[in-house]
Amino acid sequence: MKNLYNRYRVCRPACLAAFALTCLSASPSIAEANNLSSAVSWNLHLSLEGIDNFSGGIAPGAVGNATARAGFAFNTGRAGWWTGGRFVAQFLGIQNGNPENYVGDTQGVNAFTGLNRGALYKLYYRQNIDNATLRAGLISANDYFDSTGVASNFLNVSYEFGSAMGINVPGASSYPYSSLGVMASYSAGGWMGMAGIFEGDAIHPFRDPTHRGNMIWLEADKSGSLGDGKYIVKVGGWRNRQLPQYQATLGNDTSGMYTTGEYRWEQDGMEWGSFLEFEAAPNPVNHLPWYMGAGLRLKHFWAVRPGDSAGIGMARAWLRGASYNAETDFEGYYSARIIRRLYLQTDLQYVVHPSAIYPNALVGIVRLHVSFS
């Protein structure tokens, strides 16, 4: 026994050294730790809004909105794993004052109309393979389909998601909702094609997702140079299939198409952008069969305030069975960068015949927005 103990005392330092080397080899190196750190990016967006219906519509009145988005992304290439991979997660919280109760509009004078919610908003994986991109998971389809980049600062909902789909298909996958789905895109020579299929209930994406219908999107884009600027033209279509018992809340079994055009150019150091949108959903079951929008945006027009922007736009939605046939929204905004990442935007909208029923409404909005990433 004594000999065995002496042998243990002799070999113990060697055993401890071997154990330490094993642990060090199993632990991530400093380089690997740095790779993992650089692979993670995060974002935080906070917005506060005051909305006042000065006159017309249903009744004068003011409300407030608050929104928050927070999330992170993990890049597999930066982590030293494999190239082209990206995991994305984002959470969303909205406290909404329901300005439509005063304005009476159909299109929505701001993007947060009609809901209060806190939810997981995005959770998907993206893989780039040469010119192709694949995405799968919890996705807001409108981030990619039927989107207009020049119109991103306008507050009326229709500019970034045409009302011909948003009104006729309440369960569509668009901000502030998202749904489980898969999509793919391929680009070459100035062309890009996209296709995706998403569940039909983006309001409750995890509630029996395989038995609440589905929505198919197709889109083709063409971009290039024209004169002194650059353009992009998009043409797409969608098909919503929904079970009869859910059609009252999620939208009918219907379809539609859309086309958008954008043109951006520089002149005397100023950056101009224009857009034109058209959507059609003529199926008789659709309450809103036609939509048209247009606008003009200007940046870098003031040398001492290079982060400011301004724009004017028009959004018109035709409505079936209404007294005035259509609702038309005229919008003008000015966005001022107070300091880095902090913006104050003032917005004025004149809504002609809200919901094609009510008297013309004059609406003012002030938004304070801060972002970190």
Phi, psi and chi 1 to 4 in degrees:
 res  aa     phi    psi   chi1   chi2   chi3   chi4
   1 MET       -  -41.0 -178.9   65.6   69.4      -
   2 LYS   -63.5  -40.6 -174.0  175.7 -179.5  178.9
   3 ASN   -61.7  -38.9  -69.9  -23.1      -      -
   4 LEU   -64.2  -40.3 -179.3   61.6      -      -
   5 TYR   -65.1  -42.2  174.7   72.1      -      -
   6 ASN   -62.9  -40.0  -70.6  -26.5      -      -
   7 ARG   -63.4  -37.0  -71.9  165.6   61.3 -172.6
   8 TYR   -66.1  -40.0  167.7   72.2      -      -
   9 ARG   -63.9  -34.7  -70.5 -175.7   60.4 -171.9
  10 VAL   -70.6  -42.1  171.5      -      -      -
  11 CYS   -86.2  -12.0   74.3      -      -      -
  12 ARG   -59.2  -46.0 -176.3  171.1   60.5  177.7
  13 PRO   -59.7  -39.8  -23.7   35.8      -      -
  14 ALA   -65.3  -39.6      -      -      -      -
  15 CYS   -64.7  -43.1  -68.0      -      -      -
  16 LEU   -64.0  -40.3  -69.2  174.3      -      -
  17 ALA   -63.9  -42.6      -      -      -      -
  18 ALA   -63.4  -39.6      -      -      -      -
  19 PHE   -64.6  -42.0  178.3   74.4      -      -
  20 ALA   -63.9  -42.2      -      -      -      -
  21 LEU   -62.5  -38.6  -70.6  173.5      -      -
  22 THR   -62.7  -43.6  -58.1      -      -      -
  23 CYS   -65.2  -41.3  -69.0      -      -      -
  24 LEU   -64.6  -38.3  -71.7  173.6      -      -
  25 SER   -69.6  -28.9   63.2      -      -      -
  26 ALA   -81.0  -25.4      -      -      -      -
  27 SER   -80.2  151.4  -58.6      -      -      -
  28 PRO   -67.0  140.9   22.0  -31.7      -      -
  29 SER   -71.8  169.2   65.2      -      -      -
  30 ILE   -60.3  -40.1  -65.6  176.0      -      -
  31 ALA   -63.0  -41.7      -      -      -      -
  32 GLU   -65.7  -39.7  -71.2  172.7  -26.1      -
  33 ALA   -62.7  -40.8      -      -      -      -
  34 ASN   -64.9  -38.4  -71.1  -22.9      -      -
  35 ASN   -60.8  -45.5  -73.9  -17.2      -      -
  36 LEU   -63.5  -38.6  -68.4  175.4      -      -
  37 SER   -65.2  -43.1  177.2      -      -      -
  38 SER   -72.6  -18.2   64.8      -      -      -
  39 ALA   -77.4  -18.9      -      -      -      -
  40 VAL   -98.6  128.6  177.2      -      -      -
  41 SER  -126.4  154.1   58.6      -      -      -
  42 TRP  -136.3  164.1   61.8  -83.0      -      -
  43 ASN  -148.2  150.3   62.6   82.3      -      -
  44 LEU  -145.2  127.5  174.2   63.8      -      -
  45 HIS  -129.1  129.9  -57.9  -91.0      -      -
  46 LEU  -128.4  136.3  -58.7  171.9      -      -
  47 SER  -137.3  139.2  -64.1      -      -      -
  48 LEU  -125.0  136.7  -64.1  174.5      -      -
  49 GLU  -134.3  144.9  -72.8 -174.9  -24.4      -
  50 GLY  -120.1  128.0      -      -      -      -
  51 ILE  -125.1  127.6  -55.9  170.9      -      -
  52 ASP  -128.8  121.3 -163.8  -26.0      -      -
  53 ASN   -89.0  101.1 -177.9   41.0      -      -
  54 PHE   -68.1  -39.7  -60.6  119.8      -      -
  55 SER  -159.6  161.5   63.3      -      -      -
  56 GLY    75.4 -164.9      -      -      -      -
  57 GLY    65.9 -143.5      -      -      -      -
  58 ILE   -78.7  -47.5  -63.2  175.6      -      -
  59 ALA  -168.3  151.7      -      -      -      -
  60 PRO   -64.8  148.2  -19.4   31.7      -      -
  61 GLY   169.4  158.0      -      -      -      -
  62 ALA  -126.5  145.9      -      -      -      -
  63 VAL  -140.2  170.6  -61.8      -      -      -
  64 GLY  -128.3  152.0      -      -      -      -
  65 ASN  -128.6  151.5  -71.0  -21.7      -      -
  66 ALA  -141.2  136.7      -      -      -      -
  67 THR  -137.0  151.2   64.7      -      -      -
  68 ALA  -144.7  136.4      -      -      -      -
  69 ARG  -131.8  131.2  -77.4 -174.0  -69.2  162.8
  70 ALA  -140.3  137.9      -      -      -      -
  71 GLY  -166.7 -178.2      -      -      -      -
  72 PHE  -149.0  163.1   66.7   89.9      -      -
  73 ALA  -136.1  149.5      -      -      -      -
  74 PHE  -125.0  120.0 -177.1   84.2      -      -
  75 ASN   -98.4  114.7 -171.4  -55.2      -      -
  76 THR   -67.9  -31.7   60.5      -      -      -
  77 GLY   -66.3  -43.6      -      -      -      -
  78 ARG   -67.3  -26.5  -68.5 -179.9 -179.3  176.6
  79 ALA   -77.4   -7.5      -      -      -      -
  80 GLY    82.3   18.5      -      -      -      -
  81 TRP   -91.6  -84.2  -64.9   -0.9      -      -
  82 TRP  -139.9  154.8   63.4   87.2      -      -
  83 THR   -81.8  149.2   59.6      -      -      -
  84 GLY    85.7   -1.6      -      -      -      -
  85 GLY   -96.3  147.5      -      -      -      -
  86 ARG  -154.5  125.3 -175.0  178.0  177.3   86.8
  87 PHE  -100.9  135.2  -66.3   92.9      -      -
  88 VAL  -128.7  135.8  176.1      -      -      -
  89 ALA  -139.4  139.6      -      -      -      -
  90 GLN  -151.6  141.8 -170.5  173.8   81.2      -
  91 PHE  -113.1  148.6  -61.4   86.7      -      -
  92 LEU  -132.9  136.0  171.9   67.7      -      -
  93 GLY  -134.0  133.1      -      -      -      -
  94 ILE  -134.3  131.2  -61.1  177.2      -      -
  95 GLN  -116.8  112.6 -178.5   64.9   41.4      -
  96 ASN  -114.8  137.8  176.1   48.4      -      -
  97 GLY   -93.3    1.3      -      -      -      -
  98 ASN    57.4   65.0  -61.9  -49.6      -      -
  99 PRO   -64.1  -22.3   23.1  -34.2      -      -
 100 GLU   -63.6  -19.2   73.2  -79.5   -0.1      -
 101 ASN   -67.6  -20.1  -68.7  -20.3      -      -
 102 TYR  -103.6  -43.4  -64.1   97.0      -      -
 103 VAL   -75.0  -38.9 -177.0      -      -      -
 104 GLY    76.8   17.5      -      -      -      -
 105 ASP   -84.1  160.3   59.2  -40.4      -      -
 106 THR   -94.6  -41.2  -65.9      -      -      -
 107 GLN   -72.3  -35.1  -62.2 -178.6   82.0      -
 108 GLY   101.2  111.9      -      -      -      -
 109 VAL   -73.0  -14.7  -67.0      -      -      -
 110 ASN  -147.7  163.3   82.5  -37.9      -      -
 111 ALA   -76.3   -5.0      -      -      -      -
 112 PHE  -105.8   12.6  -45.8  133.6      -      -
 113 THR   -64.8  137.6  -63.6      -      -      -
 114 GLY    88.5   11.8      -      -      -      -
 115 LEU  -158.5  154.3   65.6  131.5      -      -
 116 ASN  -126.5  127.0  -67.9  -73.3      -      -
 117 ARG  -159.7  154.2   74.7 -173.3  -51.6 -119.0
 118 GLY  -135.4  124.2      -      -      -      -
 119 ALA  -160.5  161.3      -      -      -      -
 120 LEU   -70.4  119.7  176.8   63.8      -      -
 121 TYR   -98.0  -39.5 -180.0   48.5      -      -
 122 LYS  -137.3  139.9  -62.7  178.5 -177.4  178.5
 123 LEU  -160.4   92.4 -175.4   63.1      -      -
 124 TYR  -146.6  166.9   66.5   85.1      -      -
 125 TYR  -117.4  136.2  175.5   71.9      -      -
 126 ARG  -121.4  136.8 -177.3 -147.0   70.0 -171.1
 127 GLN  -130.3  122.9  179.8   64.9   49.7      -
 128 ASN   -93.0  130.7  -69.2  -26.0      -      -
 129 ILE  -131.7   97.7  -52.9  172.5      -      -
 130 ASP    55.7 -118.7  -65.0  -31.6      -      -
 131 ASN   -89.1    0.0  -66.5  -19.3      -      -
 132 ALA  -104.1  148.9      -      -      -      -
 133 THR  -133.6  131.8  -59.6      -      -      -
 134 LEU  -118.1  139.6  -55.1  174.3      -      -
 135 ARG  -134.3  143.4  -69.3  179.6  176.7   87.5
 136 ALA  -151.5  138.4      -      -      -      -
 137 GLY   136.2 -148.5      -      -      -      -
 138 LEU   -89.5  107.6 -175.0   66.1      -      -
 139 ILE  -129.3  143.2  -56.2  170.5      -      -
 140 SER   -92.5  103.9 -178.3      -      -      -
 141 ALA   -59.7  -31.6      -      -      -      -
 142 ASN   -68.5  -10.9 -175.6 -135.6      -      -
 143 ASP   -63.4  -22.7  -74.8   -6.8      -      -
 144 TYR  -122.2  -39.9  -50.1   99.4      -      -
 145 PHE   -95.9  143.7  -63.4   90.0      -      -
 146 ASP    53.5   44.2 -166.6   15.1      -      -
 147 SER  -113.6  148.2   63.1      -      -      -
 148 THR  -130.0  107.6  -52.5      -      -      -
 149 GLY   -66.8  -38.2      -      -      -      -
 150 VAL   -62.5  -28.8  173.3      -      -      -
 151 ALA   -87.6   10.1      -      -      -      -
 152 SER   -65.0  -24.1   59.8      -      -      -
 153 ASN   -89.8  -10.8  -74.5  110.3      -      -
 154 PHE   -73.0  146.1  -72.1   87.6      -      -
 155 LEU   -95.3  -26.7  -60.1 -172.7      -      -
 156 ASN   -61.2  135.5 -169.6  -76.8      -      -
 157 VAL   -59.9  -37.4 -180.0      -      -      -
 158 SER   -62.4  -26.3  -69.8      -      -      -
 159 TYR   -65.6  -34.3  -69.5  115.5      -      -
 160 GLU  -104.0   -8.8  -68.6 -171.6   73.8      -
 161 PHE  -154.9   99.2 -177.2   54.0      -      -
 162 GLY   -52.7  137.9      -      -      -      -
 163 SER   -69.5  -16.2   52.5      -      -      -
 164 ALA   -62.7  -26.3      -      -      -      -
 165 MET   -97.7  -43.6 -178.4 -169.7  -61.7      -
 166 GLY   -60.3  -36.2      -      -      -      -
 167 ILE   -84.2  -40.7  -60.1  -58.4      -      -
 168 ASN   -76.6  -24.1  -63.5  -40.8      -      -
 169 VAL  -128.5   81.8 -172.0      -      -      -
 170 PRO   -59.7  -25.1  -20.9   31.8      -      -
 171 GLY   -89.7   12.9      -      -      -      -
 172 ALA   -68.6  153.2      -      -      -      -
 173 SER   -81.9   89.4  178.6      -      -      -
 174 SER  -152.5  154.5   66.1      -      -      -
 175 TYR   -51.2  132.6 -179.8   86.1      -      -
 176 PRO   -96.3   23.2   35.6  -35.7      -      -
 177 TYR  -111.1  159.1  -61.4  120.4      -      -
 178 SER  -145.6  161.4   53.0      -      -      -
 179 SER  -142.4  163.3   60.6      -      -      -
 180 LEU   -72.7  134.7  -63.2  171.9      -      -
 181 GLY  -173.8  176.2      -      -      -      -
 182 VAL  -132.9  144.9  -65.2      -      -      -
 183 MET  -149.3  158.1   60.0  170.4  -69.3      -
 184 ALA  -143.0  149.4      -      -      -      -
 185 SER  -139.0  153.8   63.2      -      -      -
 186 TYR  -143.6  131.8 -175.1   84.2      -      -
 187 SER  -127.0  143.5   58.3      -      -      -
 188 ALA  -168.5  135.0      -      -      -      -
 189 GLY    59.0   36.3      -      -      -      -
 190 GLY    84.3   -1.3      -      -      -      -
 191 TRP  -108.2  149.4  -72.3   89.0      -      -
 192 MET  -144.3  134.2 -176.3  172.7   71.2      -
 193 GLY  -116.5  141.1      -      -      -      -
 194 MET  -133.5  146.6  -65.8 -167.6  -62.5      -
 195 ALA  -147.3  144.0      -      -      -      -
 196 GLY  -157.6  152.8      -      -      -      -
 197 ILE  -129.7  131.2 -179.7  168.2      -      -
 198 PHE  -132.4  152.7  -57.8   86.1      -      -
 199 GLU   -63.9  158.1   62.1  167.4  -46.0      -
 200 GLY   -87.9    2.5      -      -      -      -
 201 ASP  -128.0   86.3 -176.5    2.9      -      -
 202 ALA   -77.8  -13.8      -      -      -      -
 203 ILE   -71.4  -38.0  -58.3  173.1      -      -
 204 HIS  -128.7   75.0  -51.1   99.6      -      -
 205 PRO   -65.2  -22.2   24.2  -33.9      -      -
 206 PHE  -105.2    7.1  -59.8  108.6      -      -
 207 ARG   -94.5   97.3 -176.6 -177.1  -62.4  175.3
 208 ASP    50.0   58.5 -160.5   11.6      -      -
 209 PRO   -64.0  -24.4   23.0  -33.2      -      -
 210 THR   -86.5   -1.7   59.5      -      -      -
 211 HIS  -128.1   29.4  -66.5   86.1      -      -
 212 ARG  -130.2   42.4  -73.8  179.7  175.5 -103.1
 213 GLY    75.9 -174.1      -      -      -      -
 214 ASN  -156.6  164.2   61.6   73.3      -      -
 215 MET  -134.8  129.5 -165.6  164.0 -168.0      -
 216 ILE  -109.6  133.6  -63.3  173.7      -      -
 217 TRP  -121.4  141.5  -57.0   58.3      -      -
 218 LEU  -135.9  140.1  -61.8  171.3      -      -
 219 GLU  -152.7  143.8 -178.0  177.4  -58.6      -
 220 ALA  -126.1  131.0      -      -      -      -
 221 ASP  -119.7  145.7  -56.2  -11.4      -      -
 222 LYS  -131.6  125.0  177.8   66.6  172.9   72.6
 223 SER  -126.8  155.9   58.6      -      -      -
 224 GLY   176.0 -169.7      -      -      -      -
 225 SER  -103.2  144.1  -61.4      -      -      -
 226 LEU  -147.2  116.3  179.7   64.0      -      -
 227 GLY    62.1 -127.2      -      -      -      -
 228 ASP   -94.6    8.2  -64.3  -32.2      -      -
 229 GLY  -134.2 -170.1      -      -      -      -
 230 LYS  -126.3  146.6  -64.8 -178.0  178.2 -178.9
 231 TYR  -128.0  161.0   70.9   90.4      -      -
 232 ILE  -145.6  132.9 -179.6  169.1      -      -
 233 VAL  -121.1  133.0  176.8      -      -      -
 234 LYS  -124.4  136.9  -55.5  178.7  179.7 -177.9
 235 VAL  -132.2  128.8  178.2      -      -      -
 236 GLY  -150.3  171.7      -      -      -      -
 237 GLY  -149.0  160.8      -      -      -      -
 238 TRP  -142.4  154.3   50.5  -89.5      -      -
 239 ARG  -137.6  119.0  170.4   68.4  173.9  171.7
 240 ASN  -104.7  123.7 -174.0   59.6      -      -
 241 ARG  -115.5  121.4  -64.0 -179.9 -177.5  -88.0
 242 GLN  -136.8  143.1 -166.5   51.3  -99.6      -
 243 LEU   -68.4  144.8  -59.1  179.0      -      -
 244 PRO   -54.9  -36.7  -26.2   34.8      -      -
 245 GLN   -70.1  -14.5   61.3  -94.5   36.9      -
 246 TYR  -109.6   -2.4  -59.5  125.0      -      -
 247 GLN   -64.6  -29.7  -69.7 -178.3    4.1      -
 248 ALA   -65.7  -29.5      -      -      -      -
 249 THR  -108.4  -24.4   55.4      -      -      -
 250 LEU  -113.2   -9.2  -59.9  178.2      -      -
 251 GLY   112.3  151.2      -      -      -      -
 252 ASN   -75.3  168.9  -70.1  -65.4      -      -
 253 ASP   -74.6   99.5 -167.9   -4.8      -      -
 254 THR  -154.1 -178.2 -173.5      -      -      -
 255 SER  -152.3  170.6   60.5      -      -      -
 256 GLY  -167.8  176.3      -      -      -      -
 257 MET  -140.0  163.9   59.9   80.3   62.0      -
 258 TYR  -151.4  158.3   57.7   87.8      -      -
 259 THR  -148.1  139.6  179.9      -      -      -
 260 THR  -135.6  150.9   65.9      -      -      -
 261 GLY  -135.2  137.2      -      -      -      -
 262 GLU  -129.3  145.4  -60.2 -179.2   53.6      -
 263 TYR  -140.2  128.3 -174.2   64.3      -      -
 264 ARG  -124.6  138.7  -52.2  178.7 -167.9 -141.4
 265 TRP  -153.9  163.6   72.0   99.4      -      -
 266 GLU  -115.4  142.2  -67.9 -171.9   16.2      -
 267 GLN  -150.0  122.2 -175.7  176.3    1.9      -
 268 ASP    54.5   39.3  -61.3  -33.1      -      -
 269 GLY    81.4   -6.0      -      -      -      -
 270 MET   -95.0  145.7  -62.3 -177.1  -67.0      -
 271 GLU  -104.7  118.9  -65.2 -176.4    8.5      -
 272 TRP  -105.3  150.8  -66.7   85.2      -      -
 273 GLY  -148.5  138.0      -      -      -      -
 274 SER  -133.8  157.1   61.1      -      -      -
 275 PHE  -150.4  154.2   65.9   89.9      -      -
 276 LEU  -140.4  131.7  179.2   63.5      -      -
 277 GLU  -128.7  144.9  -52.7  169.5  -32.4      -
 278 PHE  -146.5  133.9 -180.0   76.6      -      -
 279 GLU  -135.0  145.9  -62.4 -161.7    7.6      -
 280 ALA  -137.1  133.2      -      -      -      -
 281 ALA  -142.9   68.8      -      -      -      -
 282 PRO   -74.1   -3.4   26.7  -34.0      -      -
 283 ASN   -51.5  131.5 -168.6  -47.9      -      -
 284 PRO   -56.9  -20.1  -25.6   34.9      -      -
 285 VAL   -75.7  -13.1  -59.4      -      -      -
 286 ASN   -85.9  129.2  -65.1  -35.4      -      -
 287 HIS   -70.5  -30.1  176.1   59.5      -      -
 288 LEU  -121.4   98.7 -162.5  158.1      -      -
 289 PRO   -85.8  -22.7   28.4  -32.7      -      -
 290 TRP  -140.1  145.3  -48.7   98.8      -      -
 291 TYR  -144.5  143.2  161.1   77.4      -      -
 292 MET  -142.1  136.6 -176.6  179.2   70.8      -
 293 GLY  -139.4  153.5      -      -      -      -
 294 ALA  -156.1  153.8      -      -      -      -
 295 GLY  -168.2  169.8      -      -      -      -
 296 LEU  -138.9  132.1 -176.9   67.5      -      -
 297 ARG  -125.4  144.5 -175.5 -155.9   64.8 -165.8
 298 LEU  -131.9  133.7  178.7   59.3      -      -
 299 LYS  -128.3  159.3  -70.3 -177.2  175.1 -179.0
 300 HIS    56.1   39.1  -60.7  165.7      -      -
 301 PHE   -93.3   -6.8   52.2   87.8      -      -
 302 TRP  -130.6  112.7 -164.4   -2.5      -      -
 303 ALA   -59.0  -35.9      -      -      -      -
 304 VAL   -80.8  -10.4  -64.1      -      -      -
 305 ARG  -134.3   71.8  -59.0 -165.5   58.1   83.9
 306 PRO   -68.3  -17.7   25.3  -34.8      -      -
 307 GLY   -88.8   -1.5      -      -      -      -
 308 ASP   -81.9  157.6  -67.9    6.7      -      -
 309 SER  -148.4  159.4   67.0      -      -      -
 310 ALA  -145.2  155.8      -      -      -      -
 311 GLY  -160.9  157.3      -      -      -      -
 312 ILE  -131.4  145.5   54.9  172.9      -      -
 313 GLY  -156.2  166.9      -      -      -      -
 314 MET  -138.1  132.7  179.9  -83.3  -66.6      -
 315 ALA  -130.7  125.7      -      -      -      -
 316 ARG  -126.4  128.5 -178.7  175.2  176.0   86.4
 317 ALA  -122.8  123.9      -      -      -      -
 318 TRP   -85.3  138.0  -77.0  -99.0      -      -
 319 LEU  -126.8  133.4  -60.9  164.9      -      -
 320 ARG   -76.4  140.3  -78.3 -163.1  169.8   99.6
 321 GLY    71.4   14.9      -      -      -      -
 322 ALA   -99.4  158.7      -      -      -      -
 323 SER   -63.5  -38.4  -57.2      -      -      -
 324 TYR  -109.7    8.1  -64.8  102.9      -      -
 325 ASN    72.5  -31.6  -62.6  -39.3      -      -
 326 ALA  -152.4  156.0      -      -      -      -
 327 GLU  -112.9  129.8  169.5 -171.2  -69.4      -
 328 THR  -123.9  129.5  -53.2      -      -      -
 329 ASP  -115.0  125.6  179.9  -80.2      -      -
 330 PHE  -108.1  128.8  -63.7   95.1      -      -
 331 GLU  -131.4  139.9  178.1  176.8   -4.4      -
 332 GLY  -135.0  139.0      -      -      -      -
 333 TYR  -139.6  158.1   80.4   85.3      -      -
 334 TYR  -135.6  123.7 -173.0   95.4      -      -
 335 SER  -111.4  120.3  176.9      -      -      -
 336 ALA  -111.9  129.4      -      -      -      -
 337 ARG   -84.1  111.2 -173.5  172.5   67.8  180.0
 338 ILE   -73.3  -56.5  -52.9  -56.6      -      -
 339 ILE  -139.4  178.9   56.7  175.4      -      -
 340 ARG   -57.3  128.7 -174.2 -175.4  178.8 -168.9
 341 ARG    75.8   -2.5  -60.2 -169.0  179.1   98.9
 342 LEU  -117.5  122.4 -180.0   64.3      -      -
 343 TYR  -126.0  143.1  -68.5   82.8      -      -
 344 LEU  -120.1  121.0  178.8   66.0      -      -
 345 GLN  -118.7  129.8 -179.9  167.1  -25.5      -
 346 THR  -107.6  140.5   56.4      -      -      -
 347 ASP  -142.3  135.2 -173.3  -80.7      -      -
 348 LEU  -127.2  128.1 -170.5   65.1      -      -
 349 GLN  -127.7  135.5  -62.0 -176.5   39.4      -
 350 TYR  -114.5  111.9 -173.6   67.4      -      -
 351 VAL  -100.9  113.2 -173.0      -      -      -
 352 VAL   -84.6  117.4  180.0      -      -      -
 353 HIS    52.9   70.3  -56.4  -49.1      -      -
 354 PRO   -53.0  131.8  -24.8   33.9      -      -
 355 SER    56.5   18.1  -66.6      -      -      -
 356 ALA    57.7   27.3      -      -      -      -
 357 ILE  -131.8  -45.6  -61.9  174.1      -      -
 358 TYR   -90.2  165.1  -60.1  107.3      -      -
 359 PRO   -63.8  156.5  -19.3   30.5      -      -
 360 ASN   -55.3  138.2  -61.4   -9.0      -      -
 361 ALA  -118.0  142.9      -      -      -      -
 362 LEU  -113.8  120.8 -179.8   63.1      -      -
 363 VAL  -124.7  132.0 -177.6      -      -      -
 364 GLY  -115.4  139.8      -      -      -      -
 365 ILE  -133.8  136.9  -56.4  175.8      -      -
 366 VAL  -122.5  126.2  176.6      -      -      -
 367 ARG  -123.9  131.0  170.3 -175.6  -73.7 -175.6
 368 LEU  -109.9  122.3 -174.7   66.5      -      -
 369 HIS  -129.7  133.5  179.0   79.4      -      -
 370 VAL  -130.3  140.6   59.1      -      -      -
 371 SER  -135.7  144.3   63.7      -      -      -
 372 PHE  -132.8  140.5  -58.8   92.5      -      -
 373 SER  -160.4      -   59.2      -      -      -
